Amino acid sequence: MRVGLFATCLADTFFPEAARATALLLARLGHEVVFPPEQTCCGQMHVNTGYQRTALPLVREFAGLFRDPAVDAVVLPSASCTGCVRHQHAQVAARYGDPRLAAAVEEVAAKTYELGELLVDVLGTTDVGAWFPHRVAYHPTCHSLRMLRSADRSLALLRSVEGIELLRPPREDSCCGFGGTFALKNAATSTAMLQDTLHRIASTGAEVCTAADSSCLMHLGGGFSRLRSGPRTLHLAQILAATRDAPHPLTEEAAR
């Protein structure tokens, strides 16, 4: 399969290892990964903050980059950005675009998947040959739970990782408090939600906290770093990309 990779602007700027792990994983499974270098942002932040017209060029750019029929599927290492492409791009195109753009958006949205969805629903696999001998707490993000309803795919993939001890925090379906610009506009509420989530995750005794969204992991990781305790955060793709022959650096550190 020829898979187009949309890294997301957050991964490109702060967490390139998540996008890199996605590409390495898919290549290891025998698929061709293509990365259009012109890609920028899906426009989620603009749409969620009320600037839909500003998002229109980004919607048009995404559709133009990935409408290529030679690209069988588009993968994003982000449930929230996938949700934007699959649901919000059509809203923007309908409100400000034209019939041609609306058709392109619909065509691209139909073949766009979050990483877990692509692996489980499209490629039909839960065991990707990963090896990660650590205690891992899984945080299902709001978009994976409520918009894509894909959180169970990530769980199935994690359960198949060799050596992992998968831990489930109490009230795991609660929001971490990030919510993009919500964390800026409602900082006190966001911080209170974060503190609750940090406590629940830390109570598992996990070494690592993982999720399908770098944005939520950034929020959680920042909280744990300020506490100077708790697990480190890793994107789901980084765990799935780790093998016995090419272990994650965390595993190599623990072995020393």
matplotlib code that plots the C-alpha trace (Angstrom):
import matplotlib.pyplot as plt

x = [0.0, 1.2, 0.5, 0.7, 2.0, 0.7, 3.0, 0.8, 2.3, 2.8, 4.8, 6.8, 7.6, 7.9, 7.6, 9.2, 10.0, 6.3, 6.0, 9.4, 8.2, 5.0, 7.0, 9.4, 6.6, 4.7, 7.9, 8.8, 5.3, 6.1, 4.3, 5.6, 5.4, 5.2, 5.7, 4.7, 7.2, 4.7, 2.4, 1.7, -1.3, -4.7, -6.4, -7.9, -6.7, -8.3, -11.6, -11.9, -11.2, -13.8, -11.6, -13.1, -12.4, -8.7, -8.6, -9.9, -6.5, -5.2, -8.2, -7.6, -3.9, -4.5, -7.0, -4.6, -1.7, -3.4, -6.1, -3.6, -5.2, -1.7, -2.0, -4.1, -4.5, -3.5, -2.2, -1.9, -0.2, -3.0, -6.6, -7.6, -6.1, -7.7, -11.0, -10.6, -9.9, -12.7, -15.4, -14.4, -12.9, -16.2, -17.9, -15.3, -15.6, -19.3, -19.4, -16.6, -15.5, -16.9, -18.4, -15.0, -13.3, -16.2, -15.8, -12.0, -12.4, -14.9, -12.7, -9.6, -11.5, -12.7, -9.1, -7.7, -7.0, -5.4, -2.5, -4.4, -7.4, -5.1, -3.3, -6.4, -9.2, -7.5, -4.4, -6.1, -3.3, -2.9, 0.5, 3.1, 6.1, 6.8, 8.8, 8.6, 9.4, 8.0, 5.0, 2.8, -0.3, -2.6, -4.5, -7.3, -7.7, -11.0, -10.9, -10.1, -13.0, -15.7, -15.0, -13.2, -14.2, -10.8, -9.4, -10.0, -7.7, -4.8, -5.6, -5.6, -2.2, -0.7, -2.0, -0.1, 3.3, 5.8, 7.0, 4.6, 2.7, -0.3, -1.9, -5.3, -5.7, -8.9, -11.5, -9.4, -12.1, -11.7, -10.2, -6.6, -7.6, -5.6, -8.2, -5.9, -6.7, -8.9, -5.8, -5.0, -8.4, -9.4, -6.0, -7.3, -9.8, -7.3, -4.7, -7.2, -8.2, -4.5, -3.7, -6.5, -5.2, -1.6, -2.7, -4.7, -1.9, 0.8, -1.3, -0.7, 3.1, 3.7, 7.1, 5.5, 2.3, 1.2, -1.6, -2.5, -2.1, 1.1, -0.9, -2.3, 1.1, 2.7, 0.2, 0.7, 4.5, 4.7, 2.7, 4.9, 8.1, 6.9, 6.2, 9.6, 8.0, 5.8, 6.1, 7.7, 5.4, 5.7, 3.5, 1.8, 3.8, 7.1, 6.1, 4.9, 8.0, 10.3, 11.5, 14.1, 16.5, 15.8, 14.7, 13.5, 16.3, 14.4, 14.9, 18.6, 18.9, 17.1, 19.5, 22.6]
y = [0.0, 3.5, 5.7, 9.4, 10.7, 14.0, 14.7, 17.5, 20.8, 19.9, 16.8, 18.7, 21.4, 19.6, 15.9, 14.8, 11.4, 10.5, 11.2, 9.4, 6.4, 6.2, 6.2, 3.5, 1.3, 1.4, 0.8, -2.2, -3.6, -3.4, -0.3, 2.7, 5.9, 9.2, 12.6, 15.7, 18.3, 21.2, 20.1, 22.5, 22.4, 20.8, 23.9, 22.4, 25.2, 27.8, 26.0, 25.2, 28.8, 30.2, 31.3, 29.0, 31.3, 31.4, 27.6, 27.5, 27.7, 24.9, 22.7, 23.3, 22.6, 19.3, 18.1, 19.1, 17.2, 13.9, 13.6, 11.9, 8.5, 6.9, 7.5, 4.6, 6.0, 9.0, 8.5, 11.0, 10.3, 12.3, 11.5, 15.2, 16.2, 13.1, 14.2, 17.6, 16.2, 13.8, 16.0, 19.7, 20.0, 19.3, 22.0, 24.6, 23.6, 23.8, 27.2, 29.0, 26.7, 25.6, 22.3, 21.2, 21.7, 20.0, 16.9, 16.8, 17.1, 14.3, 12.1, 12.6, 12.3, 8.9, 7.5, 9.4, 7.5, 7.9, 5.4, 2.9, 2.9, 2.3, -0.6, -2.4, -1.4, -1.1, -3.3, -5.9, -6.3, -5.7, -7.4, -5.3, -7.1, -4.5, -5.1, -2.7, -4.2, -1.5, -0.6, 1.6, 3.6, 4.3, 7.6, 7.5, 11.1, 12.9, 12.9, 9.1, 8.4, 10.8, 11.9, 9.0, 6.3, 4.7, 4.3, 0.6, 0.2, 1.7, -0.7, -3.7, -2.7, -2.2, -5.5, -7.2, -5.6, -8.1, -7.5, -4.7, -4.4, -2.4, -0.4, 1.3, 4.5, 5.0, 7.1, 6.9, 8.5, 11.8, 14.8, 15.7, 19.4, 20.5, 21.1, 23.2, 26.9, 25.9, 25.5, 29.2, 30.7, 28.7, 28.1, 27.6, 24.9, 23.3, 23.1, 21.5, 18.9, 18.3, 17.8, 15.2, 13.3, 13.3, 11.8, 9.1, 8.1, 8.2, 6.0, 3.1, 3.1, 3.3, 4.1, 5.5, 7.2, 6.8, 8.2, 8.8, 12.6, 14.5, 17.5, 15.7, 14.1, 17.6, 18.7, 15.7, 15.7, 19.3, 18.5, 15.6, 17.6, 20.4, 17.8, 16.2, 12.8, 10.3, 8.6, 9.9, 10.4, 8.6, 8.6, 5.3, 5.2, 5.2, 2.1, 0.3, 1.1, -0.4, -4.0, -6.3, -5.5, -1.8, -1.1, 2.3, 4.3, 4.1, 0.3, 0.6, 3.1, 0.7, -2.1, -0.1]
z = [0.0, -0.8, 2.3, 2.5, 5.8, 7.2, 10.2, 11.7, 12.6, 16.3, 15.5, 12.9, 15.4, 18.8, 18.3, 15.0, 16.6, 16.5, 12.7, 12.1, 14.1, 12.1, 8.8, 10.1, 11.4, 8.1, 6.1, 8.3, 7.6, 3.9, 2.8, 0.8, 2.8, 0.9, 2.6, 0.6, 1.9, 1.2, 4.0, 6.9, 9.2, 9.0, 10.3, 13.4, 15.7, 13.4, 13.1, 16.8, 17.7, 15.3, 12.4, 9.8, 6.9, 7.8, 7.7, 4.1, 2.4, 4.7, 3.9, 0.2, 0.5, 2.4, -0.2, -3.0, -1.5, -0.8, -3.5, -5.7, -6.7, -6.4, -2.6, -1.2, 2.3, 4.4, 7.9, 10.8, 14.1, 15.7, 16.5, 16.8, 13.4, 11.8, 13.3, 11.8, 8.3, 8.4, 9.9, 10.0, 6.5, 5.0, 7.1, 6.0, 2.4, 2.4, 4.1, 2.2, -0.6, -3.9, -5.2, -6.6, -3.2, -1.4, -3.7, -3.1, 0.7, 0.7, -1.4, 0.8, 4.1, 3.0, 2.9, 5.9, 9.1, 12.5, 12.9, 15.0, 12.6, 9.6, 11.2, 12.6, 10.3, 7.0, 7.3, 9.5, 12.1, 15.8, 16.2, 14.4, 15.9, 18.6, 21.7, 24.6, 28.0, 30.2, 32.4, 30.2, 31.1, 28.1, 28.0, 25.5, 24.2, 23.8, 20.0, 19.9, 22.3, 21.1, 17.5, 15.9, 18.4, 17.7, 21.3, 21.3, 18.2, 20.2, 23.1, 20.8, 19.3, 22.8, 24.1, 21.3, 22.1, 23.4, 26.9, 27.7, 31.0, 30.0, 32.8, 32.8, 34.9, 36.9, 35.1, 32.0, 29.8, 31.5, 29.6, 30.4, 30.2, 27.2, 24.5, 22.4, 22.9, 25.8, 28.0, 27.2, 27.5, 30.6, 32.3, 35.8, 34.7, 32.4, 35.2, 37.6, 35.0, 34.4, 38.0, 38.3, 35.3, 36.4, 39.8, 38.1, 35.7, 38.4, 40.6, 38.2, 38.8, 35.0, 33.6, 30.4, 29.5, 25.9, 23.7, 20.1, 20.3, 20.8, 22.0, 25.0, 25.7, 25.6, 28.2, 30.4, 29.9, 30.9, 34.1, 35.1, 34.4, 36.7, 39.4, 38.7, 39.1, 37.3, 33.9, 30.8, 27.8, 24.4, 21.4, 20.5, 17.3, 19.1, 21.1, 18.1, 16.1, 18.8, 18.2, 19.7, 16.8, 17.1, 20.7, 21.9, 23.6, 26.9, 26.8, 26.1, 29.0, 31.4, 30.3, 31.3]

ax = plt.figure().add_subplot(projection="3d")
ax.plot(x, y, z, "-o")
ax.set_aspect("equal")
plt.show()
